[in-house]
Amino acid sequence: MKFWDEIICNKVLLAAILGWVVAQVLKVVYILLTERKLDISRIVGSGGMPSSHSAFVGAMTTSVGLAEGFDSTLFAIAFVLSFIVMYDASGVRKAAGEQAKVINDLQEMLHDEVPVYLKELLGHTVLEVIVGCILGIAIGLLMFL
């Protein structure tokens, strides 16, 4: 039972999870405000505003810095991993989503039957990543105040 108590009391882990949950809920709110439609599927979907990947790692990195010190090795590791996740979200995954859109368009032009669609909303714009990161930093700060 001690293991689960330690997991539940881990502020770094809780901040990261809360960052992800809040970002996913905000995606639904953002779509509701900008497109005037309620799309509950955004709760578990990737891509969109804000980046839940960035909120997740932003909250984790901020929490590690506050818990262990911003001069610690653990903070350095968290920071580097966060940078890789955010770079990937706005670079590689974004490009893969754009390629999926082109492939989907080609399938529609070439087939009479309904093609199998590739998922297009995979990555993020730089703005979505920045907003997600700021959200994560704010949540990390709130967890330790």
For each residue, the residues with C-beta under 8 A, 3 or more apart:
1: 4 5
2: 5 6
3: 6 7
4: 1 7 8
5: 1 2 8 9
6: 2 3 9 10
7: 3 4 10 13
8: 4 5 14
9: 5 6
10: 6 7 13 14
11: 14 15 63 67 143 144
12: 15 16 60 63 64 67
13: 7 10 16 17 60
14: 8 10 11 17 18 143
15: 11 12 18 19 59 60 62 63 139 140 143 144
16: 12 13 19 20 56 57 59 60 63 136
17: 13 14 20 21 56
18: 14 15 21 22 59 139 143
19: 15 16 22 23 52 55 56 58 59 60 135 136 139 140
20: 16 17 23 24 52 55 56 59
21: 17 18 24 25
22: 18 19 25 26 55 135 139
23: 19 20 26 27 50 51 52 54 55 56 132 135 136
24: 20 21 27 28 42 43 44 52
25: 21 22 28 29 43
26: 22 23 29 30 49 50 135
27: 23 24 30 31 42 43 45 48 49 50 52
28: 24 25 31 32 38 39 40 42 43
29: 25 26 32 33
30: 26 27 33 34 48 49 50
31: 27 28 34 35 37 38 39 42 48
32: 28 29 35 36 37 38 39
33: 29 30 36
34: 30 31
35: 31 32 39
36: 32 33
37: 31 32
38: 28 31 32
39: 28 31 32 35 42
40: 28 43
41: 44 45
42: 24 27 28 31 39 45 48
43: 24 25 27 28 40
44: 24 41
45: 27 41 42 48 121
46: 52 53 93 119 121 122
47: 93 97 121 122 123 124 128
48: 27 30 31 42 45 51 121 124 128
49: 26 27 30 127 128 131
50: 23 26 27 30 54 55 128 131 132 135
51: 23 48 54 55 86 89 90 124 128 129 131 132 133
52: 19 20 23 24 27 46 55 56 132
53: 46 56 57 85 86 89 124 129 132
54: 23 50 51 57 58 82 85 86 89 124 128 129 130 131 132 133 135 136
55: 19 20 22 23 50 51 52 58 59 132 133 135 136 139
56: 16 17 19 20 23 52 53 59 60 85 136
57: 16 53 54 60 61 78 81 82 85 86 133 136
58: 19 54 55 61 62 82 132 133 134 135 136 137 139 140
59: 15 16 18 19 20 55 56 62 63 135 136 137 139 140 143
60: 12 13 15 16 19 56 57 63 64 78 82 136 140
61: 57 58 64 65 75 78 79 81 82 136 140
62: 15 58 59 65 66 136 137 139 140 141
63: 11 12 15 16 59 60 66 67 140 143 144
64: 12 60 61 67 68 72 74 75 78
65: 61 62 68 69 70 72 75 78 140
66: 62 63 140 141 144
67: 11 12 63 64 144
68: 64 65 72 74 75
69: 65 72 75
70: 65 75
71: 75
72: 64 65 68 69 75 76
73: 76 77
74: 64 68 77 78
75: 61 64 65 68 69 70 71 72 78 79
76: 72 73 79 80
77: 73 74 80 81
78: 57 60 61 64 65 74 75 81 82
79: 61 75 76 82 83
80: 76 77 83 84
81: 57 61 77 78 84 85
82: 54 57 58 60 61 78 79 85 86 133
83: 79 80 86 87
84: 80 81 87 88
85: 53 54 56 57 81 82 88 89
86: 51 53 54 57 82 83 89 90 129 132 133
87: 83 84 90 91 92
88: 84 85 91 92 93
89: 51 53 54 85 86 93 94 123 124 129
90: 51 86 87 93 94 123 124 125 126 128 129
91: 87 88 94 95 123
92: 87 88 95 96 123
93: 46 47 88 89 90 96 97 122 123 124
94: 89 90 91 97 98 122 123 124 125
95: 91 92 98 99 123
96: 92 93 99 100 122 123
97: 47 93 94 100 101 119 120 121 122 123
98: 94 95 101 102 120
99: 95 96 102 103
100: 96 97 103 104 118 119 120 122
101: 97 98 104 105 120
102: 98 99 105 106
103: 99 100 106 107 118
104: 100 101 107 108 115 117 118 120
105: 101 102 108 109
106: 102 103 109 110
107: 103 104 110 111 115 116 117
108: 104 105 111 115
109: 105 106
110: 106 107
111: 107 108 114 115
112:
113:
114: 111
115: 104 107 108 111
116: 107
117: 104 107 120
118: 100 103 104
119: 46 97 100 122
120: 97 98 100 101 104 117
121: 45 46 47 48 97
122: 46 47 93 94 96 97 100 119
123: 47 89 90 91 92 93 94 95 96 97
124: 47 48 51 53 54 89 90 93 94 128 129 132
125: 90 94 128 129
126: 90 129 130
127: 49 130 131
128: 47 48 49 50 51 54 90 124 125 131 132
129: 51 53 54 86 89 90 124 125 126 132 133
130: 54 126 127 133 134
131: 49 50 51 54 127 128 134 135
132: 23 50 51 52 53 54 55 58 86 124 128 129 135 136
133: 51 54 55 57 58 82 86 129 130 136 137
134: 58 130 131 137 138
135: 19 22 23 26 50 54 55 58 59 131 132 138 139
136: 16 19 23 54 55 56 57 58 59 60 61 62 132 133 139 140
137: 58 59 62 133 134 140 141
138: 134 135 141 142
139: 15 18 19 22 55 58 59 62 135 136 142 143
140: 15 19 58 59 60 61 62 63 65 66 136 137 143 144
141: 62 66 137 138 144 145
142: 138 139 145
143: 11 14 15 18 59 63 139 140
144: 11 15 63 66 67 140 141
145: 141 142
